[in-house]
Amino acid sequence: MTNLERVSYIRGLMEGLELETDKKEVKVLTAIMDLLEDMALSLSEVENTCEDMANQLDAVDEDLCCLEDDYYGDRDEEDEEECYYEVTCPSCQETICLSEDVLEAGEIDCPNCGECLEFDIHDVVDECACGCGHDHHGDKADGGKDPGCCGHSH
């Protein structure tokens, strides 16, 4: 039952009492019923407007999704192929996630302490530490732990 239907039902109950319309109490009740009816109408309009806006937002979201697919292409395949590795800085013991590109570059400054971390691409970890079965290249950072996959996009 909608709010408007409930207000109409209450108005019917009030009219069914056959109260004398010239009494002060009845005038107050009538004014309250008029206010309830106006509020129910306003609320109904707000609900309809919200529903229309939600439908329009869904349409915009679908359009945006199509535009993203057209502009960016299918990025999921690229994300699945790229893996990140965890390296622990020997100076500050901070764990850093690195991409394969950084490992191939051979070095990076620790973002936490500034220590230069060097990598030797010849030290290869054949299997990802997370056990996902992917072959990942990895390295040790100046005595740090073997890097393992961060679990990114598997």
Backbone bond lengths (Angstrom), bond angles and torsions (degrees), N, CA, C in turn:
res aa  C-N    CA-C-N  psi(-1)  N-CA   C-N-CA  omega(-1)  CA-C   N-CA-C  phi
1 M - - - 1.444 - - 1.535 107.67 -
2 T 1.318 116.54 127.94 1.463 120.68 -179.77 1.525 110.21 -77.31
3 N 1.312 115.62 167.85 1.474 120.35 178.50 1.527 110.95 -62.35
4 L 1.323 116.69 -39.69 1.479 119.58 178.40 1.520 110.93 -63.36
5 E 1.313 116.85 -40.13 1.469 119.90 178.65 1.530 110.48 -66.08
6 R 1.309 117.47 -38.75 1.459 120.68 178.95 1.529 110.95 -66.11
7 V 1.342 117.74 -40.43 1.465 121.32 178.29 1.529 109.73 -64.39
8 S 1.325 116.96 -42.00 1.471 120.58 178.47 1.522 110.78 -62.89
9 Y 1.314 117.04 -39.49 1.464 121.36 178.33 1.528 110.26 -62.66
10 I 1.343 116.78 -45.39 1.469 120.77 -179.88 1.530 110.39 -64.98
11 R 1.346 115.84 -40.08 1.471 119.24 177.61 1.530 109.96 -61.31
12 G 1.327 116.46 -41.10 1.471 119.98 178.18 1.525 111.61 -62.91
13 L 1.345 116.06 -40.40 1.467 118.84 177.17 1.525 110.82 -62.52
14 M 1.342 115.43 -41.59 1.463 119.92 -178.56 1.532 110.23 -65.58
15 E 1.331 116.91 -43.19 1.465 119.92 179.40 1.521 111.29 -67.53
16 G 1.331 115.83 -30.16 1.464 120.35 178.46 1.521 112.79 -67.49
17 L 1.320 117.91 -18.91 1.458 121.44 177.53 1.521 112.00 -73.95
18 E 1.320 117.85 -16.07 1.463 124.55 179.80 1.528 111.46 51.84
19 L 1.340 113.79 51.99 1.458 120.30 179.09 1.532 109.84 -76.03
20 E 1.304 115.86 154.38 1.465 120.57 178.64 1.530 107.81 -75.47
21 T 1.307 116.59 121.01 1.465 122.40 -172.93 1.527 113.55 -69.36
22 D 1.325 118.94 -16.83 1.456 120.50 -177.95 1.524 112.96 -88.89
23 K 1.326 118.87 -3.90 1.468 121.29 179.23 1.529 109.25 -79.15
24 K 1.341 115.00 148.61 1.459 121.36 -178.40 1.533 111.70 -62.49
25 E 1.325 117.55 -40.85 1.465 121.36 -178.60 1.526 111.46 -63.07
26 V 1.320 116.12 -38.54 1.461 121.30 -179.40 1.528 109.81 -70.11
27 K 1.327 117.05 -37.48 1.471 120.78 177.26 1.528 110.26 -62.58
28 V 1.352 116.79 -39.18 1.468 120.78 178.21 1.528 109.31 -65.51
29 L 1.327 117.14 -46.42 1.464 120.34 179.51 1.529 111.52 -61.89
30 T 1.322 117.04 -39.41 1.462 121.34 178.68 1.533 110.01 -65.07
31 A 1.330 116.91 -42.27 1.462 120.34 178.39 1.536 110.74 -63.70
32 I 1.336 116.82 -39.57 1.468 121.14 178.03 1.531 109.79 -64.28
33 M 1.321 117.19 -42.23 1.468 120.71 178.88 1.523 111.09 -64.14
34 D 1.335 116.96 -40.64 1.469 120.02 177.41 1.531 110.53 -62.48
35 L 1.330 116.43 -42.28 1.458 121.22 178.50 1.534 110.62 -63.46
36 L 1.334 117.40 -44.57 1.464 120.99 178.24 1.531 111.10 -59.82
37 E 1.309 116.24 -42.38 1.458 120.22 179.69 1.526 110.96 -64.23
38 D 1.344 117.59 -44.37 1.471 121.04 177.54 1.533 111.29 -61.59
39 M 1.328 116.09 -41.95 1.466 120.10 179.96 1.531 110.73 -66.41
40 A 1.320 117.27 -39.90 1.463 120.39 178.75 1.526 110.82 -65.23
41 L 1.342 116.81 -39.16 1.469 120.32 176.79 1.527 111.10 -64.17
42 S 1.334 116.78 -44.68 1.463 121.03 178.79 1.526 111.28 -61.90
43 L 1.324 115.49 -44.01 1.463 120.09 179.25 1.523 110.91 -63.01
44 S 1.303 116.78 -39.39 1.460 121.24 178.07 1.535 110.78 -62.57
45 E 1.330 116.51 -41.95 1.463 120.58 177.66 1.531 111.29 -63.78
46 V 1.327 116.62 -41.54 1.469 120.92 178.69 1.530 109.97 -63.65
47 E 1.326 117.49 -43.89 1.464 121.26 178.68 1.524 111.02 -60.76
48 N 1.335 117.17 -43.19 1.469 120.93 178.76 1.526 111.09 -64.48
49 T 1.327 116.55 -41.29 1.465 120.59 179.00 1.527 110.45 -64.24
50 C 1.326 117.36 -42.86 1.473 121.43 178.47 1.524 110.82 -62.76
51 E 1.315 116.40 -40.93 1.465 120.02 178.94 1.525 110.60 -64.16
52 D 1.339 116.80 -43.04 1.466 120.59 177.08 1.526 111.20 -61.75
53 M 1.325 116.34 -43.34 1.466 120.21 179.96 1.529 110.92 -65.40
54 A 1.330 117.74 -39.04 1.463 121.05 178.07 1.528 110.42 -63.12
55 N 1.329 116.81 -41.05 1.465 120.50 177.53 1.525 111.06 -64.39
56 Q 1.334 116.77 -41.89 1.459 120.67 178.49 1.526 110.91 -65.82
57 L 1.324 117.10 -39.35 1.455 121.21 178.55 1.527 110.86 -65.12
58 D 1.322 117.26 -40.18 1.464 120.44 175.91 1.529 110.88 -60.80
59 A 1.332 116.31 -41.61 1.463 120.10 179.07 1.529 110.81 -64.91
60 V 1.326 117.18 -41.96 1.468 121.02 178.11 1.525 109.98 -64.15
61 D 1.332 117.11 -41.02 1.460 121.32 178.81 1.526 111.04 -61.38
62 E 1.333 117.20 -42.93 1.466 120.95 177.32 1.525 110.79 -63.45
63 D 1.333 116.40 -43.61 1.469 120.06 178.41 1.520 111.03 -62.54
64 L 1.317 116.81 -42.71 1.465 120.81 179.19 1.519 111.03 -63.56
65 C 1.312 116.84 -39.56 1.465 120.86 178.38 1.530 110.19 -61.78
66 C 1.324 116.24 -42.62 1.474 120.19 177.74 1.528 110.89 -63.89
67 L 1.339 116.66 -42.72 1.462 120.32 178.13 1.522 111.47 -63.35
68 E 1.335 117.17 -41.10 1.469 120.43 178.41 1.520 110.41 -62.65
69 D 1.332 116.60 -42.63 1.461 119.59 178.01 1.518 111.25 -62.11
70 D 1.342 116.78 -41.89 1.456 120.44 179.36 1.527 111.42 -66.66
71 Y 1.330 116.64 -41.52 1.462 120.70 -175.58 1.523 112.50 -78.15
72 Y 1.320 116.36 -48.69 1.460 119.99 -175.20 1.521 112.89 -91.23
73 G 1.300 117.67 -18.90 1.454 120.12 -174.74 1.510 110.04 76.04
74 D 1.304 115.64 -165.85 1.466 120.42 -179.34 1.509 108.48 -87.84
75 R 1.336 116.85 96.93 1.466 122.49 -176.64 1.526 112.34 -81.18
76 D 1.340 117.34 -15.63 1.458 119.35 -176.52 1.526 112.08 -61.36
77 E 1.338 116.77 -39.69 1.454 119.28 -179.55 1.523 110.80 -63.84
78 E 1.332 117.37 -40.90 1.461 120.70 178.90 1.520 110.61 -64.61
79 D 1.325 116.80 -42.81 1.462 120.60 -178.77 1.526 111.21 -62.92
80 E 1.332 116.60 -38.68 1.451 119.39 -179.24 1.518 111.70 -67.51
81 E 1.341 117.44 -31.78 1.452 120.60 -178.01 1.525 111.65 -77.52
82 E 1.312 118.66 -29.21 1.453 121.43 -177.04 1.522 109.96 -84.08
83 C 1.313 114.95 133.91 1.446 120.15 -178.85 1.518 108.60 -124.37
84 Y 1.301 116.63 149.26 1.448 121.81 177.81 1.524 108.83 -113.68
85 Y 1.314 116.01 151.03 1.448 122.50 -176.39 1.521 109.69 -120.30
86 E 1.315 114.84 146.55 1.460 120.95 176.98 1.519 108.74 -98.96
87 V 1.325 115.36 131.82 1.457 122.32 177.26 1.521 106.94 -130.06
88 T 1.319 117.00 136.56 1.459 121.31 177.44 1.516 108.59 -100.78
89 C 1.320 115.85 123.47 1.470 121.16 178.86 1.530 108.06 -67.02
90 P 1.350 117.61 128.42 1.461 119.94 -179.58 1.531 113.08 -69.02
91 S 1.331 118.11 -20.43 1.463 120.46 -178.36 1.521 113.09 -84.56
92 C 1.327 116.11 -50.28 1.470 119.30 -174.51 1.521 113.33 -108.20
93 Q 1.332 117.39 -4.40 1.470 123.65 179.45 1.533 112.89 63.93
94 E 1.323 117.18 18.63 1.457 121.96 177.62 1.525 109.01 -80.14
95 T 1.333 117.57 135.33 1.461 121.67 177.16 1.521 108.63 -86.47
96 I 1.313 115.39 130.76 1.461 122.22 -176.63 1.520 107.95 -122.38
97 C 1.333 117.71 136.72 1.462 121.90 175.32 1.523 108.50 -94.80
98 L 1.331 116.00 129.14 1.459 121.63 -177.64 1.515 109.80 -124.90
99 S 1.328 115.76 146.89 1.451 120.48 173.86 1.523 108.59 -87.57
100 E 1.313 115.80 166.53 1.457 120.57 179.08 1.518 110.78 -62.72
101 D 1.330 117.89 -32.68 1.464 121.65 177.98 1.527 111.31 -59.41
102 V 1.339 116.96 -41.77 1.465 121.06 179.74 1.524 109.62 -66.26
103 L 1.333 116.40 -40.85 1.459 119.72 178.21 1.523 111.04 -61.81
104 E 1.321 116.55 -41.13 1.462 120.42 179.34 1.521 111.60 -66.81
105 A 1.344 117.33 -30.59 1.463 120.64 178.18 1.522 110.66 -65.90
106 G 1.324 117.46 -27.58 1.449 120.74 173.92 1.510 116.52 98.69
107 E 1.330 118.74 -18.54 1.466 119.26 179.37 1.517 110.95 -161.30
108 I 1.344 113.12 159.43 1.465 121.21 175.81 1.515 107.41 -157.99
109 D 1.324 116.18 148.23 1.459 120.44 174.02 1.522 107.71 -84.52
110 C 1.334 115.76 134.46 1.464 120.51 178.54 1.531 108.61 -61.00
111 P 1.327 118.11 125.75 1.469 120.25 -179.46 1.525 112.77 -67.51
112 N 1.332 117.42 -16.43 1.460 120.96 -178.33 1.526 111.59 -88.20
113 C 1.358 116.34 -51.32 1.471 119.00 -173.86 1.523 113.80 -115.77
114 G 1.339 118.30 -9.99 1.460 121.07 178.20 1.516 114.24 87.46
115 E 1.336 118.61 -1.46 1.467 122.83 179.38 1.524 109.10 -62.09
116 C 1.335 116.65 136.20 1.459 120.84 177.77 1.529 108.29 -78.55
117 L 1.323 116.16 119.60 1.461 122.00 178.85 1.517 107.55 -103.34
118 E 1.333 116.42 125.09 1.461 121.30 -179.39 1.515 109.53 -108.14
119 F 1.325 115.34 145.08 1.450 121.49 -177.72 1.516 109.19 -125.56
120 D 1.325 116.79 142.76 1.460 122.64 174.80 1.517 106.89 -113.14
121 I 1.328 117.34 108.76 1.457 122.49 -174.06 1.529 111.61 -64.14
122 H 1.316 117.17 -14.46 1.465 120.25 179.81 1.524 112.09 -72.39
123 D 1.324 117.73 -24.65 1.460 119.98 173.11 1.523 106.78 -80.38
124 V 1.319 116.13 103.41 1.461 121.18 -172.87 1.518 109.48 -112.29
125 V 1.314 115.15 132.16 1.459 120.59 171.78 1.514 105.57 -93.09
126 D 1.350 116.72 118.61 1.463 120.31 -174.06 1.518 113.63 -73.98
127 E 1.300 117.25 -30.20 1.455 118.75 -177.88 1.513 109.02 -127.11
128 C 1.297 115.38 142.64 1.454 122.24 -179.12 1.528 109.77 -62.23
129 A 1.305 116.80 139.70 1.464 121.91 -179.15 1.522 112.58 -63.59
130 C 1.351 117.36 -22.04 1.458 119.04 -179.39 1.520 111.71 -82.88
131 G 1.340 117.34 -5.28 1.456 120.25 177.93 1.508 113.88 77.16
132 C 1.333 117.94 22.30 1.456 120.02 -177.10 1.521 112.05 -78.29
133 G 1.349 116.89 -10.52 1.450 119.67 178.02 1.509 114.34 90.58
134 H 1.333 119.71 -7.24 1.453 121.82 177.57 1.521 109.89 -75.31
135 D 1.311 116.16 147.03 1.453 120.09 172.49 1.513 107.46 -86.89
136 H 1.332 116.42 122.19 1.452 121.40 -178.20 1.514 108.84 -126.20
137 H 1.308 116.10 142.30 1.455 120.43 175.00 1.508 107.51 -89.10
138 G 1.309 117.10 139.73 1.450 119.63 -178.25 1.502 110.53 -147.48
139 D 1.320 117.11 -173.83 1.443 121.61 -175.55 1.507 108.91 -165.16
140 K 1.288 116.26 170.11 1.450 122.45 172.70 1.518 107.57 -106.14
141 A 1.298 116.53 142.27 1.464 120.90 -178.94 1.508 108.70 -103.42
142 D 1.322 116.69 104.91 1.464 121.83 176.43 1.523 112.61 37.70
143 G 1.304 116.94 57.34 1.463 119.62 177.70 1.510 113.74 85.05
144 G 1.314 117.76 2.65 1.455 120.27 178.95 1.518 110.78 -75.79
145 K 1.316 115.88 -178.01 1.457 121.05 -179.26 1.514 110.21 -75.19
146 D 1.351 115.89 159.05 1.455 119.19 173.90 1.520 108.25 -61.26
147 P 1.325 117.12 134.28 1.467 118.40 177.69 1.508 109.96 -70.33
148 G 1.274 115.91 148.59 1.459 121.33 176.47 1.499 109.05 -133.33
149 C 1.284 116.76 163.74 1.456 120.77 -179.28 1.521 109.43 -66.30
150 C 1.327 116.32 136.65 1.463 121.14 178.91 1.527 110.91 -76.35
151 G 1.322 118.07 -1.70 1.457 119.61 -177.06 1.506 111.81 85.31
152 H 1.320 118.15 14.93 1.453 122.57 -175.86 1.531 110.76 -73.13
153 S 1.309 117.16 120.94 1.457 125.08 172.21 1.517 113.82 56.67
154 H 1.313 118.90 45.33 1.464 120.61 174.24 1.493 108.91 -106.77
